[in-house]
Amino acid sequence: MAKYIAFLRAINVGGNRIVKMESLRQLLTEAGLKNVSTYIQSGNVIFESGSTNTTALTEKIEKLLHKTYGFEVPTIIRSVAEMQTVIKQNPFPGVIPDKEVQIYVAFLARAAGPDAAKIIASLQTEAETLHITEREVYCLVKKKLELKPLGAITQIEKKLGIPCTARNWATVNKVTE
């Protein structure tokens, strides 16, 4: 069985699109996923599956969530091995997130196109440094300088034309453990 992390986008934010983690775990278990667990309320689901087809798993979860909750929940899946690579490829080694600086990772639904590096570079500010890999965008946020909260990271999906969802560095590490 392969182990995966599913990142559910835009649930339980501001009292909208509420999905209770207990019912989510039960729903996914009943759908055939194994050893389902969640981490915090923001839609981080760890599970095992005999399937290695992440596209099929994504579609299965998205359809199930839409049918159950009545709204679309974009879902992005990574294997634990892929998450370990995300951690190893951190372009900000030595940076320890705290009140002054944070690291976020935006997980892209698919690989970015050839112009992605230029697009991502255009989003950078003095407060936000970005780095793109094939399917992730890392963002170093200097909180003292930040004028617009997570301005660049909120523009990634729109500018690249690729669905994405972001998690802070602590969450990335925790769900990978």
N, C-alpha and C positions, 0 to 999 in steps of 0.2 A: 504494500500500500504506500502510495505517495502522500506526503504531507504538504498542505497548502495553507496560505493565508489569503482570505478574501477581504478586500477593502470595500466596504459599502459606502457610497458617496451620498452626502447630504441627508443623513438621517439623524433624528434627535438633536437638531440644531434650532435653537430659539423656540422650543416648544412645538415645532412643526415636524411633520413626517415621522411620527413617533413609532418606534419599533422596540418593543421590550426584548431584552436580551434572552430572558428565559424562554419566551415563546419562539424566538428566532432559533435558539439551539434545538428546541423540540421539533420545529418545522423542518429544519435541515436534516436532523437525525431521521425523521419519518420519511424524508425524501431519499434516504439511502446513504447519506454521508456518515462517516464514522468518527468517533471520538471528537465530536464537535464541542468547541469551547469558544468563549468570547473574551475580549479584553476591553475594558471600559465601555461606555455607552455609545461611542462614536462609530460603531460598525466595523469592528475588527474581528473576523471569524477565523479560527484555526480549525482545520479539519483534515481528515484522511479520506482518500478515495482510491479505488482500484483503477480509475480512469487516469490516463495521462494526457487527455485532450482538454486543455484548459479552456479552449473556446467553447466546447460543449458544456463544460462545468459552469462557465460564466453564464451562458444562455439558460441553462437549467435553473440556476439560482435567480437570475433576473426575472424569468417568467413566473417562478414560484412566488417571489416577493410581490410582483405586480398583481398576481391573482389573489394573494392573501391580503395584502394591505391596500390595494386599489391605487397605488401610485408607482411610478417607475423608480427603481433604485439601481443606478449604474453600478456595476460591480467589476472590480479589477482583481485578478488573481495572480499570485506569484507562488512558486514552490519555495520551500524552506531553503533549498540550495540557491535559488535565485536571490532570496533575501540575504543570505550570507554574502553573496557577491556584492549586493547593494551596500552592505556595511563595509566590506573590504575596499570598495571603490570610493569611499568617502573622500571627496576632493579637499576637505578641510581637516586634515589630520592635526591632532594636537588641540583642536578647538573643543573646549568643554562647555556645553550649553549651560547658561545660567540666566540671571535676570537681565544681563546686558546683551547677551548674544544667544541666538537660537539657530538650530539647523532643522530644516524641513526637507522632506522628500516628496515630490509630486510623482505619483505613479501613473504613467501613461498607458492607455488601453492598447496601444500598438506602437510600433517603432515610428519614430519621427522621420520626416522626409529630409532631403538633402539641404534645404534652407533652414532647418531647425536651429542650428548653431547661431546663425545670423539673427534670427528672430529672438532667440533667448538672450543674446548679447544686447539687443536693443531694449530689453526690459530691465536691465540692470540699472541700479541707482547707487548712490553713495552708501545707502543703508542696506541694500540687498545685492549680494553677489550670487550669481547663478552659474551652474555648470550642468551641461546635459550629457547624458550617455544615451544609449540606444532607446531605452524605455523609461528613464527616470530623469527628473530635473532636481538637482540639489539646490537649496537656497539657504545661504547664510544671511541671517537678519541681525543687523546691529540695532538693537532696540532704542538706544539713545538717539540715534540719527533718524529713526523711522518716522516719517511724516504721515504716511498713509499705511495703516496696518496691512501687512502682507500684500502690498500693491502689486508686485511682480507676480507672485505666486497665484494671485486671483486672475491674472491675465493669461496664464499659460494655455489653458484650454481654448480660450477664444482665439488667441494669436496662432497657435499651432493647428487648430481645428481637430484636436484629438481629445476625447474625453479623458479626464484625469481626476485624481483625488490625492490630497496631500496629508501627510502625517508628520508629527514632530519626531525628532531623533530618538527621544526616549521611547516612544511607541514603536518605532521601527525596530529598535533593539529588543524590546520586551516581547513582541510577537514572534520574533525570530528565535528566542531562547527555547 
